[in-house]
Each structure stands twice: as structure tokens, then as C-alpha cells.
Amino acid sequence: MAIITTKVGPKYQVTIPRAVREVLRLEAGDLLEVRVAGREVMLRPKVLVDRDPELEQALAEADADIKAGRIYGPYEGAPQAIKGLSRAVKEERRRAAISQGTGPARRDGKRTKR
């Protein structure tokens, strides 16, 4: 990243440039650790609980699934959730069987013998 210059405001506030905020994924209200070494100031994103890289990866994958529409529900209760998930499993098995040519109809439209 290129060096970016910013200015100290009248109340001693500093605006973090958009490019830096995007790279660090900073949002309003995030905590920053401030370190001073001589005349250099280092700002580091900080959370009260250290982030777990595996959890962060799993959450990123879950967000991608939601954005792509790969979700089930919402459900109002356990019986409705069980029905919905059972239906989804059956549909997925049907799709897998068709793609392998072992289901009720192959891609070429011909029926398989049972």
C-alpha cells in the first residue's frame, strides 16, 4: 500500500483514509491499540477477545453461503426445521443420483432400469 497522508483535526482527531479502513476492515466503533515508539505512532485493530483464524474462516464461508442463497429456513420451530431439512436432503440426493446417471432420469432424458 502507498503512503497516505492525513491531518490532525482541531480536536486532535485523525481520519483513517478509506483505503486503509478497507484493507484493515475497520468499522465505526472498532477498537484500536495505540503504540508510540519515538515519534512514530502505530494503530492496530484490537478486539476484547482474540480472533480465532479457524472461526474467522468458518464465518467468512457462512457469510458467502448466505449471500449465494445456500441456506435453509428460517424455521419457526424444530418440527418445521426437520421437515425442511429432510426435504432438502432428499432433493440433494435426487440431484446427485441424476448427475451420476443412477436416478429416475438421466441428463439425456432416458430412464434408468431398476
MODELLER restraints for C-alpha pairs under 7 A, 6 or more apart:
rsr = mdl.restraints
at = mdl.atoms
rsr.add(forms.Gaussian(group=physical.xy_distance, feature=features.Distance(at['CA:6:A'], at['CA:15:A']), mean=6.70, stdev=0.5))
rsr.add(forms.Gaussian(group=physical.xy_distance, feature=features.Distance(at['CA:7:A'], at['CA:14:A']), mean=6.21, stdev=0.5))
rsr.add(forms.Gaussian(group=physical.xy_distance, feature=features.Distance(at['CA:8:A'], at['CA:14:A']), mean=4.95, stdev=0.5))
rsr.add(forms.Gaussian(group=physical.xy_distance, feature=features.Distance(at['CA:31:A'], at['CA:45:A']), mean=6.05, stdev=0.5))
rsr.add(forms.Gaussian(group=physical.xy_distance, feature=features.Distance(at['CA:31:A'], at['CA:46:A']), mean=5.25, stdev=0.5))
rsr.add(forms.Gaussian(group=physical.xy_distance, feature=features.Distance(at['CA:31:A'], at['CA:47:A']), mean=6.29, stdev=0.5))
rsr.add(forms.Gaussian(group=physical.xy_distance, feature=features.Distance(at['CA:32:A'], at['CA:43:A']), mean=5.94, stdev=0.5))
rsr.add(forms.Gaussian(group=physical.xy_distance, feature=features.Distance(at['CA:32:A'], at['CA:44:A']), mean=5.30, stdev=0.5))
rsr.add(forms.Gaussian(group=physical.xy_distance, feature=features.Distance(at['CA:32:A'], at['CA:45:A']), mean=4.53, stdev=0.5))
rsr.add(forms.Gaussian(group=physical.xy_distance, feature=features.Distance(at['CA:32:A'], at['CA:46:A']), mean=5.15, stdev=0.5))
rsr.add(forms.Gaussian(group=physical.xy_distance, feature=features.Distance(at['CA:33:A'], at['CA:43:A']), mean=5.58, stdev=0.5))
rsr.add(forms.Gaussian(group=physical.xy_distance, feature=features.Distance(at['CA:33:A'], at['CA:44:A']), mean=5.01, stdev=0.5))
rsr.add(forms.Gaussian(group=physical.xy_distance, feature=features.Distance(at['CA:33:A'], at['CA:45:A']), mean=6.23, stdev=0.5))
rsr.add(forms.Gaussian(group=physical.xy_distance, feature=features.Distance(at['CA:33:A'], at['CA:46:A']), mean=5.88, stdev=0.5))
rsr.add(forms.Gaussian(group=physical.xy_distance, feature=features.Distance(at['CA:34:A'], at['CA:41:A']), mean=6.86, stdev=0.5))
rsr.add(forms.Gaussian(group=physical.xy_distance, feature=features.Distance(at['CA:34:A'], at['CA:42:A']), mean=5.71, stdev=0.5))
rsr.add(forms.Gaussian(group=physical.xy_distance, feature=features.Distance(at['CA:34:A'], at['CA:43:A']), mean=4.79, stdev=0.5))
rsr.add(forms.Gaussian(group=physical.xy_distance, feature=features.Distance(at['CA:34:A'], at['CA:44:A']), mean=6.61, stdev=0.5))
rsr.add(forms.Gaussian(group=physical.xy_distance, feature=features.Distance(at['CA:35:A'], at['CA:41:A']), mean=5.68, stdev=0.5))
rsr.add(forms.Gaussian(group=physical.xy_distance, feature=features.Distance(at['CA:35:A'], at['CA:42:A']), mean=5.04, stdev=0.5))
rsr.add(forms.Gaussian(group=physical.xy_distance, feature=features.Distance(at['CA:35:A'], at['CA:43:A']), mean=6.58, stdev=0.5))
rsr.add(forms.Gaussian(group=physical.xy_distance, feature=features.Distance(at['CA:36:A'], at['CA:42:A']), mean=6.36, stdev=0.5))
rsr.add(forms.Gaussian(group=physical.xy_distance, feature=features.Distance(at['CA:65:A'], at['CA:71:A']), mean=6.72, stdev=0.5))
rsr.add(forms.Gaussian(group=physical.xy_distance, feature=features.Distance(at['CA:75:A'], at['CA:81:A']), mean=5.38, stdev=0.5))
rsr.add(forms.Gaussian(group=physical.xy_distance, feature=features.Distance(at['CA:94:A'], at['CA:103:A']), mean=6.65, stdev=0.5))
rsr.add(forms.Gaussian(group=physical.xy_distance, feature=features.Distance(at['CA:97:A'], at['CA:103:A']), mean=4.43, stdev=0.5))
rsr.add(forms.Gaussian(group=physical.xy_distance, feature=features.Distance(at['CA:98:A'], at['CA:104:A']), mean=6.93, stdev=0.5))
rsr.add(forms.Gaussian(group=physical.xy_distance, feature=features.Distance(at['CA:98:A'], at['CA:105:A']), mean=6.13, stdev=0.5))
rsr.add(forms.Gaussian(group=physical.xy_distance, feature=features.Distance(at['CA:98:A'], at['CA:106:A']), mean=5.34, stdev=0.5))
rsr.add(forms.Gaussian(group=physical.xy_distance, feature=features.Distance(at['CA:98:A'], at['CA:107:A']), mean=6.84, stdev=0.5))
rsr.add(forms.Gaussian(group=physical.xy_distance, feature=features.Distance(at['CA:99:A'], at['CA:107:A']), mean=6.98, stdev=0.5))
rsr.add(forms.Gaussian(group=physical.xy_distance, feature=features.Distance(at['CA:102:A'], at['CA:112:A']), mean=6.66, stdev=0.5))
rsr.add(forms.Gaussian(group=physical.xy_distance, feature=features.Distance(at['CA:103:A'], at['CA:112:A']), mean=6.89, stdev=0.5))
rsr.add(forms.Gaussian(group=physical.xy_distance, feature=features.Distance(at['CA:104:A'], at['CA:111:A']), mean=5.98, stdev=0.5))
rsr.add(forms.Gaussian(group=physical.xy_distance, feature=features.Distance(at['CA:104:A'], at['CA:112:A']), mean=6.08, stdev=0.5))
rsr.add(forms.Gaussian(group=physical.xy_distance, feature=features.Distance(at['CA:105:A'], at['CA:111:A']), mean=4.85, stdev=0.5))
rsr.add(forms.Gaussian(group=physical.xy_distance, feature=features.Distance(at['CA:105:A'], at['CA:112:A']), mean=6.48, stdev=0.5))
